[in-house]
Amino acid sequence: MGGGREKKKPKAVREPDPQKIPRVRAEPTSRWGERPSWRIRRLDVGGPFCVSRLERGDLLANNPPSSLGRVLRFLGDLETMTWGQILGPNHHYIPVESLNKDARDRLVALRRDDVDQVVSLRVTGGQRVFGVTHGSVCELLWWDPEHRVAPYKGADN
């Protein structure tokens, strides 16, 4: 029964370009398709970027003027998106070696110097929230209202 037939082997029209970058950042089962959730247990409460620097205000107001209210609303808004939608030019990972010395020293003091990168989430202008991600969960770490944790190094620097 069909003893002399060879198995079919598909032919490629052309070889794939080895320099081509995939359109999908990672496999669909990774965090890119998941929505973020926040953990606050390991927030820094004593260093130069601690959350106690957040101004308190009326959290129930429609437009809370406080930094704390603005940050909470911002994080709540991010929960409606996936990590693949969030990460980009305004919200991105920063290697620990790119952080300023105070931030690197603080990671050591907090016993968090085992991480290779932190995620920077831009709230407004120079205001950032920093955290460490594990899958789709972000352990919030710092509040940086003056963009000092990882200052922008433009073309002139």
Secondary structure, DSSP 8 states (H G I E B T S, - for coil): --TT--------SS---TT---SSSS-TTSGGGS--EEE-TT---SSTT-GGGS----TTSSS--SHHHHHHHHHHHHTTS-HHHH-SSSEEEEEGGGS-HHHHHHHHHTT-TT-SEEEEEEEETTEEEEEEEETTEEEEEEEETTS-SS----TT-
